[in-house]
Amino acid sequence: MDIRYLIVGAPFIIAFFYTLFWLKRWGAFNSSSGDHPKKINIKNERSSGDLIIENIFLTKN
């Protein structure tokens, strides 16, 4: 391995592990947190779930 790859890549490797360190410290990898629900609910304005797109193109005659 050429030393130039290590010199160029070392800051990115350090930044990657530093980010993982802080994410672990903040609890981003704790899967046993009961505060956040696993299911995401999306509320639609229409109960049928169909999306109606109207008046996209404005035509001038």
C-alpha positions as CSV (number, residue, x, y, z in Angstrom):
1,M,0.0,0.0,0.0
2,D,1.3,3.4,-0.9
3,I,1.8,5.9,1.9
4,R,0.0,8.5,-0.1
5,Y,-3.3,6.6,0.2
6,L,-2.9,6.5,4.0
7,I,-2.1,10.2,4.2
8,V,-5.1,11.2,2.1
9,G,-7.5,8.7,3.7
10,A,-6.5,9.0,7.3
11,P,-8.6,12.2,8.1
12,F,-11.7,10.5,6.6
13,I,-11.1,7.3,8.6
14,I,-10.6,9.3,11.8
15,A,-13.8,11.4,11.1
16,F,-15.8,8.2,10.5
17,F,-14.8,6.6,13.8
18,Y,-15.2,9.9,15.7
19,T,-18.8,10.1,14.3
20,L,-19.5,6.6,15.4
21,F,-18.1,7.4,18.9
22,W,-20.5,10.3,19.3
23,L,-23.5,8.5,17.9
24,K,-22.8,5.6,20.4
25,R,-22.4,8.1,23.2
26,W,-25.7,9.9,22.3
27,G,-27.5,6.5,22.3
28,A,-28.2,6.3,18.6
29,F,-27.6,2.5,18.6
30,N,-29.8,1.7,21.6
31,S,-32.6,-0.4,20.2
32,S,-34.4,-0.8,23.6
33,S,-35.6,2.7,23.8
34,G,-39.4,2.7,24.5
35,D,-39.8,6.4,23.8
36,H,-39.8,6.2,20.1
37,P,-42.5,4.2,18.3
38,K,-41.3,1.9,15.5
39,K,-44.3,2.5,13.3
40,I,-44.6,5.7,11.3
41,N,-48.1,6.9,10.7
42,I,-48.7,9.1,7.7
43,K,-52.0,11.1,7.8
44,N,-53.6,11.6,4.4
45,E,-56.3,14.1,3.7
46,R,-58.2,11.6,1.7
47,S,-59.2,8.4,3.5
48,S,-59.0,6.3,0.3
49,G,-55.3,7.1,-0.1
50,D,-55.7,8.1,-3.8
51,L,-53.8,11.1,-4.8
52,I,-55.5,13.5,-7.2
53,I,-53.3,16.0,-8.9
54,E,-55.2,18.7,-10.6
55,N,-54.3,21.8,-12.5
56,I,-50.6,21.0,-13.2
57,F,-50.5,22.6,-16.6
58,L,-51.8,26.0,-17.0
59,T,-52.8,26.4,-20.6
60,K,-53.3,29.8,-22.3
61,N,-55.5,29.7,-25.4
